[in-house]
Amino acid sequence: MSAFIDALNARPRTTLAHTPTPLERMSNLCTRLGVEVHVKRDDCTGLAMGGNKARQLEYYLGAAQQQRADTLLITGAVQSNYVRIAAAAARRCGMQIEVQLEQRVSGMDAVYHHSGNVLLDRLLGATLHYYPVGEDEAGADANLDSIAEGLRERGASPYVIHLGASHPPLGALGYARAAVELVEQLQTTPVRFEHIVVPSGSSHTHSGLLLGLRAMQCEIPVTGICVRRDAAQQQLRVVECTAAIARLLGIPNPVREDDVRVYDGVLAPGYGRFGVEVREAIELAAQCEGLLLDPVYSGKAFAGLLALVRADPPASGPLLFLHTGGTPALFAYQNALTG
Ligand SMILES: Cc1ncc(COP(=O)(O)O)c(C=O)c1O
C-alpha cells in the first residue's frame, strides 16, 4: 500500500481540482428505487465547471510544467469536456492551448457545434483545429502530432495529450489518487458500499480508480458503463490500462482480469447519442435530486446504474455512483433533450 502511495507521490503533478469531493446520499432516489444510492460529486472539482478530467489533468500538467512546455495540445470530440477543462488547466498554468475537435457524432445541429463546451473552449481562447474523421483514435493522435510539429517549427514547445491506448495513461493516476481519497472517506462513513458505478470511456477513470482501490486493499466491485465501445473492447482496454498504470508506478498490478466489470446495455445508439433510458436517467436525477447529468457520459452511466438495479438479479446496494460531470454538454444537446 505504501509503495503504491509513494510511487503516486513521486510523479510530477500540479494541483487543479477542488478535493476531496463530497460523498452524498440521494435520499429521494433511495426511496424511489428501493435501494441505497450515494453519489461522489466529481462534477464539483471546480475548474471551469468541473468534472473528472480535472483530476486526470493534474498529472499531464505536472509533466508539461516539468518539461517547460509553453503550449498544451489535446484532441477530443466536438463536445469534449476533456478539451474544455484542459483549456482551463493550460490557462491556469500560463500556457497556450490548441485543441483538435473530432467529428465523432455525425448529423448534429448548429447548437451542438457552437454551444456548450465549444462556447467555453472559445471563451478560454483555445485555437481550434478540426479532424473530420469520426472513429479513428490512431489517426486523430497522428494528426495531433503533425499539429505539434508545426508548432515546434514556429518555436513553440508543445505538450501533447494523446487519447490512444498505446500512450502512457498518466491521467489514470488522477483516479488512482482519487481511490486513496475515497478509501479515507469510507473510513468515516457508516455505509458499506457493495458496488461502485463509473462511466468508462478512455477508461482512465475506471482503470485508475479500480487499480487504486485494489492497491489500497479495498475490494468493492467497480462496474464501468460503456460510453464509446462495446463490452468486449472496453474490457480489454481496462485490463491493458491497469497493466500500464502498474508499469508507470513500478508496482505489481493488483487488478485481476476477472475483476474488470463492464456493462454496455445502454451504449446504443452509440457514442454521443442517447436513447430513452439515458433521457429517463437524466430526468430522474434532476427531478428527484436536483442533480444534473449529461447525455454523453454521466447520464449514460446513471442509466447503466438504473439498468443494473432493475436487472434480475438486481445489483445489491448500497451503490456508489461516481458523477464525473459533463454538464456543459446539456446546452449543446438542448434540441435532442427537449424535442
Ligand atoms: C464527463 C465525463 N465523464 C466520463 C468520461 C469518461 O472518462 P474516461 O475517459 O476517463 O473513461 C469523460 C470523458 O471525456 C467525461 O467527459
The ligand as a Gaussian input file, in Angstrom:
#p B3LYP/6-31G(d) Opt

LIG

0 1
 C      -17.992000      13.939000     -18.048000
 C      -17.179000      12.742000     -18.404000
 N      -17.399000      11.605000     -17.745000
 C      -16.731000      10.467000     -18.037000
 C      -15.783000      10.446000     -19.047000
 C      -15.070000       9.166000     -19.327000
 O      -13.890000       9.139000     -18.575000
 P      -12.653000       8.311000     -19.070000
 O      -12.248000       8.866000     -20.409000
 O      -11.626000       8.542000     -18.031000
 O      -13.069000       6.895000     -19.196000
 C      -15.498000      11.623000     -19.761000
 C      -14.522000      11.601000     -20.841000
 O      -14.278000      12.556000     -21.521000
 C      -16.214000      12.800000     -19.427000
 O      -16.004000      13.950000     -20.080000

